[in-house]
């Protein structure tokens, strides 16, 4: 039985390459894991991801798949500016978004269940009124204008990421300074280790206020 299950997983799992990309993704919302075979985190989530791929193997609207960024899918990963592994993205193949949810089996399954069929010029029946209005508006623009809109969007994203990185770097510097200041301040304090030892041994000679039961002692 175990062998049969493994065989089914292998058969139903889809690994995307430039050769099968169009065939497998057309008309579907995708949920894809871009990985490297040597990546520890990728190996850890592989069983859960394989089961998810199996669950959606027959779906007509949602594709859950793998992309091997080191071997057959390297071109796909390069085109999508994949920098780390695993990188999980979802949405329309022409506008993939970063998945930022949890990576447990339940998190992945819940997210996948909420993915609807894609909205584009070929599947208007899947679009809401706002999306339909955008499609109607953009269809009247020439190629240069559309490319300019995409470039502007990508530049804005890059600026936001850069601002975020700069802010984080500044916080790291500030944290390092605060940490150094703390260590310096602590270093200026007189150590009380010996004082603690004296108290624990009760050999200070100081009256501790304890009552004595000896004859003539304090009651």
NORMOSUL-V450066 format. One record per residue. PHI is phi as a letter, one per 40 degrees, with the letter a starting at -180 (999 if undefined). Layout:
# NORMOSUL-V450066
phi=<PHI;PHI>
This chain:
# NORMOSUL-V450066
phi=<999;c;c;c;c;c;c;c;c;c;c;c;c;b;b;c;b;d;c;b;d;c;c;c;b;d;g;b;c;b;b;b;b;c;b;b;d;c;c;c;c;c;c;c;c;d;d;c;c;c;c;c;c;c;c;b;c;b;c;c;b;b;b;b;a;b;b;c;c;c;b;c;b;d;c;c;c;c;c;b;f;c;b;b;b;c;b;b;b;a;h;c;c;c;a;c;b;c;c;b;c;c;b;c;d;c;c;c;c;c;c;c;c;c;c;c;c;c;b;a;c;c;b;c;c;c;c;c;c;c;c;c;c;c;c;c;c;c;c;c;b;c;c;c;c;c;c;c;c;c;c;c;c;c;c;c;c;c;c;c;c;c;c;c;c;c;c;c;c;c;c;c;c;c;c;c;c;c;c;c;c;c;c;c;c;c;c;c;c;c;c;b;d;c;c;c;c;c;c;c;c;f;b;c;g;c;c;c;g;c;c;b;b;c;d;g;c;c;b>
